[in-house]
Amino acid sequence: MLKDTFATIRQAYSGAAAKDDVAAIAGHHRIQASPGYRAAAEYLRRELQNAGLDADIETFPAEHNTTFWTAASFQEWEATAATLRLIEPQDQACKLADYRELKISLIQRSASFEGEAEIVLLKDGLEEEEYEGLDLSGKIVLTKGRLERVRQLAVEKHGAVGIIFDGMRKAPPVREAIDLPDARQYTSFWWRDSEQKKCFGFVLSPRQGAWLRELIRNRAKEGQPPLKVRAHVESRFYDGALEVVTACIPGQTDEEVIVVAHLCHPQPSANDNASGAAAILEAARTLARLIAAGDLPQPRRSIRFLWVPEMTGTYAYLAAHEDDIPRMVAGINLDMVGQDQAQTGSSFLIECPPQATSSFAPDLLERLREELFDDAPSHTGLDGYALFRHATVGFSGGSDHYIFADPTVGVPMPMLIQWPDKFYHTSADTLDKVDPAMLGRAGTLASAYAFFVANADEDETAWLANEMQARFQVRLARLVQAQITEMWDSKAPAAARDALQTSERRTAHVLERHKEALSTLTRLWVGLGPLTQVLGGEAEQMAQIELNRARRAAGDRVRALGADGLSEPPEEPDEWERKAAGMTPRRLYRGPVDFGSVAFKLLPKERDSWRKLIESRRGARTLPTLAEYWADGRRTALEIVDLVEMESGIRDAELIVRYFELLHKLALLEF
């Protein structure tokens, strides 16, 4: 069953062929809604059709007046030439950037420009106070600050004509700013509003930036004139198209399993995400070939492959195929899967879907991954183990699965990804960082997962139910034991009581989520309901046994610390929790809100206040998404705070309440 199918796919899947496809895809400059992206899409269609698959390219409007659910479209963009030259002081004159040589050296979606301008050095450019006393009119700013914020202040408000960016995003522990002195960071403008003042910009390496900064400071100390550059940008914006490549392996019913990867990003972006796009291309070819040869049966459900402009393309595809969504049984997203771990510092991760969409998917994917754990035999030869780093992690979003897995869409979709990556979003994300063996592992795993879901019958679904039950039992025991360890480490009775309370809350939560996950097995086999009910009852008994163990341990620890009893008065809710208790939020949109598409409708002070809040809070870029997933009008915001805490380990009522208030102000949510 599982093992034979996995072995068949593993033998047929070629990581080397997938790497050849990475090379071909990485040769295109794949900015969303651009000729380069379109060329990459055409390459995929040709390869798919040559392999005998039914493949097509669906197009969607790339223009300002179109939205896909809450995601705003944008105009197509093409750049043909761009250079930045230092011209003063003349004895230091040199070329700093050339789009023809390195596409990432231009800030993507830059507007045309021809002219000379002085450079003004900013510390970061993120706060209004930094601009006091500066004359930026007609000048170019040099900054490491967040691009959109600098554009708003330096260009829109203070009259700068362009931006030079020399920052390097940290990706600890594998990348600090000094680790890639000669690479350039991928940056882009996003013109969501037709009224925005467009500008241009260039990207320098940290080494170039440090040299320029020192030159600027030294000349200022000596009272010499500022640096001057000549900028030349040839580009255009126009109403065009966004493309989604789609291919289908037909099944026996109208249900579908979705396999998705984003195709976009600048040249070369080999691992992000030419690797994911190539991996699922080879997956499609491999499965089609095996089915045609009779080595695998025609699946019960179709397997649909999608190559999308990240996020935008998924919003567009789903908005255009709303009638098909109920037939999408499950899916998988591949994003950055080909890394050579020795170079990139990455681990091969399964990122689980959000708990608001609990399902069979992550347990199945974890079990299938175990079939890869045989790279080397143990010393005795009696066992085997993996030679690559791997882990399973909770949901964080940031890729297309976060749209599919939104409860208003309801497609259970884990993600395969390698993270962190030393070369992520830089010009150094090149083909030599791609490992065909890792492509083979990721592609085989995704193929086996998709085929299992597509072809699962009653016996296989029943097996999966029991597999899920076993994994739940292990997770539950580990959860409770972690809190018992907290009790034993505690030095005060109150800490032991807190650990018990946490154990009780988390046990109740994971039990509820497990029972919900079991219920999704009826997507695979509708008659499995009675078995899931039995397993749900057994899970309740397991939970009770573990809670009894936790309570016994807590009592022992409290007594050892010289106290009596486990009860203690509940904590009083703070002002934000009281406010949350009075709100019952209900979303008025489908899919997670594309906040970047709607934030411009807020007042500048509201945007700035929200920016400062999320920059100051741990997990603040994921927690609002987790919260909105639960905002269906069936629970209070305080209950949502509890659910988010159970999933993330972070309790932040203020952040969640303020996010809901912003969505309410934007007429996207009602209380």
N, C-alpha and C positions, 0 to 999 in steps of 0.2 A: 504494500500500500504506500505509505509515506516514504519509506526508505528506498524502495525500488524506483519510484517516480523521481525522487531527488537525485539518485545516482544516474538515472537516464539523462536527466537535464544537465547534470554536472559534467558528464562525459561529452555532451554535445556542445555546450556553451564555450565559446572561444574568447578569453580575455584579450588575446593578441589581436583578434579581429576587431574587438571593441576599441582597443587603443588606436588602431588605424582610423577608426571613425572619429575618435577624439581629435586626432591630428587634422582630419578634414574639417570638422566643425570648428575647431579652434582657429582655423585660418580665416574665418569670417568675423567681421566686426559686428556683433550681434546685438546692437542697441534696440530696445523695443520700438517697433514702428520705424523701421529704417530699411534701406536697400540691403544692407549687410545681413540683417536678420532674415530677410526674405530669401536671400541666396542660400542661407543655411537650411531654411525650411524646404526649399526646392531640392537640396541635396538629400534630405531625409526622405522626401516623397519618392525620389528616384530609387533610392536604395530599397525602400519598402516595396515598391512596385516590382523591382527586379527580383525580389525574394518571393514574389507571388502573392503579396498581401493586398487587400483592398485598402488603399491609402488615399487621402485627400487633404487639401488645405482649406480650412474654413477661414473666411476673412470677416473682420469686424471694423467698424469705422474708427479711424484715428483722427479725431477732430474734437474741438472744444465743447460742442453742444450735445455730446453723447455720454450717457452714464450706463454702467453695467451694475445693477443694484445700487450700492452706494459709491462704487468706484468710478471716478471721472476718467474719461478717455482724454487723449491729448493728441496734438498734431504729430504727424510724421516729421522726422528730422534727418537731414543729410549734411555731412560735412565733407568737403573735398580738399581743403588745404588749411593749414594753420601753423604759424610759426611765432615764436616769441624770442626777441633778440635784445640783449643788453647793449645799449648804444652809448651811454654815458655813465661813468667816465670812459673815454675812448680807449685808454690803455688796458681796460678790462673787458672791452667789447667781445661778445661771444653769442652763439646761439644757445638758448636755454631750453627750448622745446620745439619739436617738429612733429606734427600730426602724421605726416607721411611715414616717419620712422617708427613712431610709437603712438598708437591711437589713444592710449590712456593719458598721454601728456596734455591732452585737451580736456577740460571739464566738459563732459558729455552734455549735449543740447545747448552748447554755446551759440550765441547769436553772432552774426557777421560783424566784423570791426576792421577798420584800417586806421592806424594812427600811432602817434607817440604819446607817452604819458609818464609822469613821475610815479615812483613807487613810494607808498606810505606804509611804514611798518606798524602793524597792530600786535598787541600782546596776544589776545585771542579774538577780540572783536565781538564778544558775546553779550556784553553789557553796555547800556547806553552811556554810562559814565566814562568809558574808555574813549569816546568820541569827542568829549568836551575839548574845545580849543583846536580841533583838527579841521583843516580845510581839505576836503576830499573831492571837491568838484573837479571832474575831468581827470581824476587820478586813478591809479590801480593800487589796491591794498594787498599786502603780503600777510598771510594769516595761517595759523594751524587750527583755527576754530571751526565749529560746526558750520558747514557751508551755507545752509538755508538761513540760519540766524544771521550770519555775516552779510549775506545778500540783502536781507530785509533792512538791516541797519546801515551798512556801508553804501549800498547801491540805491535802494529805494528811498531811504530817508536822507542820506548825506551826499548823494550825487556822484559817488565813484562810478567809473565806467566799466571796471572789471576787477577780477580777483585772481591773485596768484596763491595757490595752496601748496604748502610744503609739509603738511601733517602726515602722520603715519599712525593709524589706529592700532592700539595695543590688542594683542590676543594672548593674554597670559595663560600659562607660563611659557608658551613657546615663542612669543614675539613681544619684544619691547621696541620702542621707536628706533633704538640704535642698532637693532639686529638686521635691518634691511636698509643700509645707508644709501644705496643706489637704486632702490626700487621706487616706484611711484604708486600712490594710492588711487584706486578707482573712485571717482567722484562724478556726480551728475546734478544738473539742475532738473527740477520737475515743474514744468509750467502747466499747472492744473487750471489756472484762471487766465482767460484771454486778456484780462486787464493788467496782468503783472508786467512790470518793467523788465524786459529781457536784457541780459548782459552776456559777457563772455568770461572765460577764465582758463587758466593753465595750471598744470600740476608739475611741481618740481620734486625731486628726490630730497630726502632729509639732508644729504650732503650738500646739494646745491643750495637748499634753503639756509643752512647754517653759514655757508660762504656769503650769500647775499646779505643775511642779517648782520654778520660781522662787518661787511663792507659799509652797510648803511650806518651802523653805529659809529664806526671809525670816522666816516666823512662828517657825520653830525658833530662829533667831538672837535673836529678840526675846522668846523665852520664852512665846509665845502658844499657845493650844490647837491641836491638829492640825486639818486640814481634815476635813470630814464631808460625806458624800454620802447621798442617798436613792436606792436602787435598786429598780426594779420590773421584774420579768420574768414574763410569762405564757407558759409553754411546757409541752409534755408529750412524754413518750416512751411508745411503745406498740409492740406487735408489729404490723408492717405489711408493706410490700412494696417491693422494688426492681424497676424496670422497664427492660427493654431493648426498644427499638423495632427491628423488623426488616422489611426489604422485599426482594423478590427480583425480578430480571429473569431469567426462566427461559432456560436454555440447552438444548442438545440432549443433554447427558449429566448425570450426577449430580455432576460436579465443580463447585467453586465458587471464585470470586475474591471476597475479602473487602474491603469498603471501610468503614472504621470512623472514628467521631469520638465524643468524649465530650460528653455533653449537659449535664453538671452544672456547678455553681459558682453563687455568689450573684448576685443581681440587681445590676448589669446584666451584668457579665463579657461584654462584647460580642465582644472578640477571643478571649478564653479562656473558653468555646470556642463561643459562639454562632456565631462565624465558621466554624469547622470543621463544625459541625452543619448550618448553612445551606448551606455549599458542597457537601456531599454530598447534601443534599436536592435542590438544583438539578441536581446530576450525575445523580441517579436519574431526575428528570423529563426531563432532556435526552436521556439514552440511551433511555429508554422511548419518548419521542416520535419520535426518529429511527428506531428499529427498527420502530415501528408504521407509520411513513410509508414504509418501505422504503429510506430513505437509508442505513441500516446494516443488515447482515444479522442474523438471529438468531444470537447467539454460540454457539460449541460448548459453552462452559461457562456456568453461571449466574453472575450477579453479585449478591452478597448485601451489602446495606447494613445496618450496625449503628450504632445510637445508644445509648451505654452510660453508666451512672454510672462515671466514670473508675476504672480498675483493678478495682474491685469487680464491676462489671457484666461485664467481660471474663472475670474468673475464673468468675463464675456461669454465663455463657453457655457457655464452653468445658467446664466441668465437667458441664453438662447435655447437651452435644452431643459427648461424647467419640467416639462412633461416626462422627460427621461429619468429625472433624479430618483423617483421612487423605485426604479428598476436597477439602480446602482447598489449592488449588494455590499461591496467593500472595495477598498483600493489600497495602493501603496505609492509613496512619493520617494523618488531618488534624487538627492541633492548633494553633490560633492561626495562621490563614493569611490573615486579612483586613486586616492592618495597613496604615495610611497611613504609609509609611516616613519621610516628611518629619517627621511628628509623633512617631512611636514610636522612631525610630532603629534599626529592625529590618532584618535581611537575610532574604531568602527562601531557606530552607535545605532541602536534601535530607539527612536524617539516615539514614545507612546502617544496615542491620540489623547485629547482632553478627557477628563473623567466625566464630563457632562455627556460624552458620547461613548460610554463604556461598552465594550464589545469583545467578541472572541479574537479580534485581529492581533493584538500584541502578544497574547499567549501562543497563538499559532506561529507567529513569526519567530518568537524566541525559541520554540521547540525546533523549528526548521533550521535555525542558525546552528544548533548543536550538531547538525550533520556536517558542519564545516570544521569541527573541532578534532581533526585527525591529521593535522599537518605533520606531526612527528610522533613516533612511538615513545612510550615511557622507557626507563632504563631496563625494565624487565621485559618489555615488549608486550605486556598484558593490557596496556591502556594507551590512549593517545591524547594529544592536547593541541590546542591552537598555537600558532607562532605569530599571531597578530593580536593587537590590543583590541578589546571589545567591551561593550557595556550596554546596559539598558537604562534609559533615563526617562524622566517624566516629560510631559509636554512643555515646550517653550515657544513653539510657533516659528514665525519668520520665514516660512516657505508655503508652498501651495496647499499642503495638507491641512493647514489651519482654516482654510475656506471649506474644503470638502467635509471636514470633521465638525464644523459648526452644527449644533443640533437643528438649526433651521434648514440645513441641507441634509445632514444625517448620514453621511457616507463614512463609516469607520475607516480611518486611514492613518496608519503609522508611517514614519519616515525612516529611511536609511540615509545616514549621513556620516561623514568623518569630521570630527571636531576635537580640539581646535586645529587650526591650520596656519602654520607660520607664514604662508604666502597668500592667505585669503585676501581677495579684493585688491591685489597689487599686480603690477606688471611682471612680477616674478612667478605668477601662477602659470607656468609653462609646461610643455609636454614632458620634459624630463622629470617632472614631479609626479607623473602618473605611473602606476604600477599595474601591469596587465593581470597579475595574480589577484590583486584586490578588486579590479574590475570583474574578474571571473567570479570571485566570491559574492560580490554584491549582485551581479547579474543573475547568477544561479539562484541565489536566495530569493530575489524578487520574482523570478520565473516560476520557481517551485511554489511560492506563496500564491501567486496569481492562479496557477493551474489548480492547486488544491481547492481554493475557494470556488473556482469556476466549475469544478467537477465533483465536488463533495456529494456523496450519497448518504443514505441513512446510517450505514455502518461507520463511515468516516466521520460524520457529524457526531455520532454517539461517542466515538473515540475521543474527538476533540473536547466534548463535554467533560469527560473523565480527566483528560489532560488539564483542563482549566481548573477542575476541582482540586487536583493534586497541587498545582501551583498556588492556588489560593491558600491551601492549608500551610504550605511553606511560608508564604508571605505573612500570613496571620501570625504564625508562631514567631517569626523574626520581629514583627512589629511589637508584639507584646514583650518579647524578651528584651528588646531595646529599651522599653520603658522600665522593665525590672532592673536593668543595668543602671538606669538613671536613679532609681530608688536606692540601689546599693551604693551609688556614688554620692548620694545626698548626705548632707551633714545636719539637716534640720527636718523635723517632722513635716513641715509645710511643703518642702520640696518633694518628699515621698508621696504626699497626698496629691500634689500637682501631677506627678508622673502617673499615678493611678487614674486621675481624671482624664489625662491625655490618652491613656490606654483605652479607657472606656469610650471616649469620643471617636477615636480613630478606628477602633474595632467595629463600632456601629456603622461608621462610614464605609469602610472597605467591604463589610458584609453587604450593605445595600448596593454598592457598585458591582460587586461580584454577581449578585442575583440579577442585576440589570444586564450584565455582560452575558450571563447564561441565557437570558431571554432572547438575545439576538441570534442564537443558534437556529431559531426557527426561520431566519432568512435563508439558511442553507438547506434545512429540511423542515417543512412546516409541521410534520407530525412529531417533532421532538419535544413538544411542550410538556408532556407528562414526565419525561426524564429530567428536564430542567427543574420542574417543581420538586421532584424527589431530591435532587442534588442541592437545591436551595434549602430544603429542610435540613439536610445533613450539614450544610454550611452553618446554619444557625446553631446546631449542636456543637460544632467545632468552636464557634465563637464563644459560646457559653463556657466551654471547658477552658479556653484560654483566659477568659475574664476571671474565672474562679482562681486560676493560677496567679493572675496579676493581683487580685484582691488578697489572696493569702500572703503573697510576697510583700505587699504594701503593709499589711498588718504586722508581719514579722519585723519589718524595718522600722516602723513607727514605734513599736514597743522597744526595739533595741536602742532607739534614740531617747527612750525615757518618757514617751508620751502615750496617751490612751486614745483610742478611737481614730476613725478615718474621716469623720465628718468635719467640715469647716464651712464658715459662712461664704456664700458666693460673692464674687467681686462685683462691685457696682459698675454698671456700664458708663463709659465716658460720653461726652456730648455727641461725638460722631456715631457711636453705637446707638444712642437714643434716637438720633436722627434717622439712622438706617432702619431702626425698628418700625418707623412710621412710613416707610416707603415700600411700595410693591411695584417694582419696575417691570414694564413690558415693552419689548422691542417692537418697533414699527417697520422693520426692514429685514431683509433676508441676507444671510451670510454675515460674517464679522464686519463691522463698520470700517471702511477705508478712511481712517481719520485724516490722513493727508489730503484727501479729496474734499473734505468738508470743513477742516479747521479754519480755512481762510474766511469763512462766514462769521467767525467769532471776532469780537473786538480785539485789537492788538494787546490791550492789557490782560484780557482773558487768556489769550494764547501764551503770553509771557508768564502769567501766573501758573498755568498748567505746565509749561516747560520747566520752570524752576522746581515745581513739585516733583515731577517724575525724575528729574536729575538728582534729587536729594533722597529718593526712596529706593531701597533694595527691591529688585524684582518688578520695578514700576512699569516696565515695558511689556510684561506678560500678565500681571495681575488684572489689569482692566479687561483684557481679552477673556481670561478665565471667568471674570465676573459677568460679562455680557452674555456668555454662553448660557448662564443660568437665568437670565432676565426674561422669563416667559410669562410673567404675571401670576405665577403660582406660588411665589414665595417672597418674603420681605427681603430688603437689601441686607438686613442683619443676618438672615439665614444664608444669603449668598456670601457674606463675609465669612461665615463659618465654613461653608463649602470650599471657598478659595483657600482658607487656612489649612483645611484638611489635605488639599491637593499640593499646595506649595510650601507649607510650613511657615507662611508669613501671614500675620493678621494686620490689616491696614484698613480700618473702616473709613478713615478720612479719604484716602485715595479712591476707594470704590464709590463712596457717596459723591465726591466731587466729579468723578467721571460720569456717573449717571446724571448729575445735574447738567453737565455740559451737553450730553446727548439729548436731554430734555429741552435745553435751550435751542438746540439745532432741530427740534421737532422730529427726532428720531426715536424717542422713547417717551412713554407716558407712565405716570404713577397711579 
